[in-house]
């Protein structure tokens, strides 16, 4: 069960499934005017109701039903709360989950944000050719490097040049996304809400936490790409912990600090940490996940939690004690990774997919610290948003075009073990992968040709399967995920829309983050934080709280 | 007869002064050369070397060309280099042609609307058009997804026009008068007299333009949707960015991450090399060209 924290200052612990329908649109007067009706609509599990969604005059869309897909028997089973299935190898000759022909041979232009170098051109790319053949489409990706998305996307919007299909990463915080969706993209509610999604079985396999991101102004505008619910992890370098004779799973802050002291050997250039660990410390001190909702319905930022400043002060004490690398403030990620790999950092706080990358290195033995509370009590673990991106279709009334789009999304969302999933992961035998000891292994060409961005567009729950990686790592990750499940803490504002947050949260948070860094490095006293938080509140934080409270009606 | 007084900077320095100057020069050279050494060394380093040195290598324990092999494995980088060379060559030639013509026209008193046009050009130095308006203009001209989008919008810069115009204005008016008496047309005056006398300024502006076209990644990012049309700088950017992300990167089963720093540094070497090669041939024009307009007398 999801456990919500914050009782220390009178916060309730309500779930999120209903309010997430109301992301966007339901703010200000519209929310007040329609609030009661929307509540009624929310309380019915069926399709819609009579309330207007986001002032659009349309009924609120229902959450697409979830029909878990057939899947091969996992080596270690996950669960509905987010623990990922573990497989030892990719099943061969998996069943086809999309029986009908997907495309009609036409062009399929899509915008997607990518993280690697672009794939080779179609005529040299066997993987791309295979996808075209499987989908019976002429795929035309517009790949935008992640750092350039905030520049390219507004230009395309302003020039009315958005392609037919657009994938929008959630963390990019696209300004006024609900309004943009209503103006430029197709409302897919009729095709996806409630039982309608069953026409596309693989889309029906996408879980509710991912679909929650697709509601804009109360309507379904996109197909989500699921993300693990886990936020950050504190990775531990096993050899250093064994050498120091300390546990990778401390039970209290005192033990954590004692471990850091034992692990640090500044003369040998070994430090416990190489990067600031704000989120980890806040969770250790029981600070809620960004926002908490009080019993009276008001939203309270985690900055105002009584343990916020003490958590930062404790982290600053550890820096002062010398447990952090002296260059912590300026180390780049690549440098931190290198230090961790070469046992000069004992702990590394990183995102939930870093384990996949790290675990590819056979010689690297690492663990992940389990959550703990500073005094040995019940810990907190912050969850993420449930989806990496949503993919939308440009505005059209053409039912055939909408059906073709959803068929492509259905094909892309095929579950692990299926024929479609295998094609997406490995491409063409001989050109992209070869069998080694009966296991498909991508060759150089396969790795080069894959980055068309299809991995970021649509899909259901992810799994852990890394047959060429270091042995037992997937099991270790599974064990860790299972350990934090009882302590999950959702952000109640995660799927709510606030105009102020949309426009200003980045710059406002930067002010607080700068203050945190100053306190952490010992340049300023902890009291500086209170001043920075006050500025954050008066410059927009209070308004965000009001807007979230208005948007939250479920 | 008293000894001729020489300015301080022409006097023979003392030994200690020479030593201090020498040390200072060596230190300055080291500061300049050191980053290049690190870039080249890291590009030739193995993952083990990079890890052992904390990310950047001054001198690798063992040399590896893996990064270069990976970059040139396939046709992407080769194609991007050819595209960059093409854009740089065509863009520089086109820009120089337009700039010289404009500068010549604006330097000649009596040209039609000379003062008004000059004011118009100068105003563009004060007010930039902004990204979205330029994008819309490129779109309306039908240049999206064409290489012309990288050349036409920025082909003429007011700054470059002013530099060349100033140089042309420094040419004695008697030369123009003599040419006209001999019956030379304006085109002949420009091509046979002005241009040969303005080589230094044109070379400097040409170098500025070439470096600008070579380094341009923002234009391609905005105007080119097809990644196969990307020039080297935009492709290089995607390689460089790749090493600094983990939380959202895909995980390809069964692959050990390549030495990203080595690839990034190898790309820096590849991207810098053409400029480094071209520079020595232009330095003789540089000092004269750069000083154009510095002293009025």
Interface residues (C-beta under 8 A of the other chain):
Chain A: X90 X114 X115 X116 X117 X118 X119 X120 X121 X124 X141 X142 X143 X144 X145 X146 X147 X148 X151 X152 X154 X155 X158 X159 X161 X163 X169 X171 X332 X333 X334 X335 X337 X338 X339 X341 X342 X344 X350 X351 X352 X353 X354 X356 X357 X360 X361 X362 X388 X425 X439 X441 X442 X444 X445 X447 X448 X450 X451 X455 X456 X465 X466 X467 X468 X469
Chain B: X50 X51 X52 X54 X55 X73 X74 X75 X76 X131 X132 X135 X136 X139 X144 X218 X221 X222 X225 X226 X227 X228 X230 X235 X237 X238 X239 X241 X242 X243 X244 X245 X246 X247 X248 X249 X250 X251 X252 X253 X254 X255 X256 X257 X260 X261
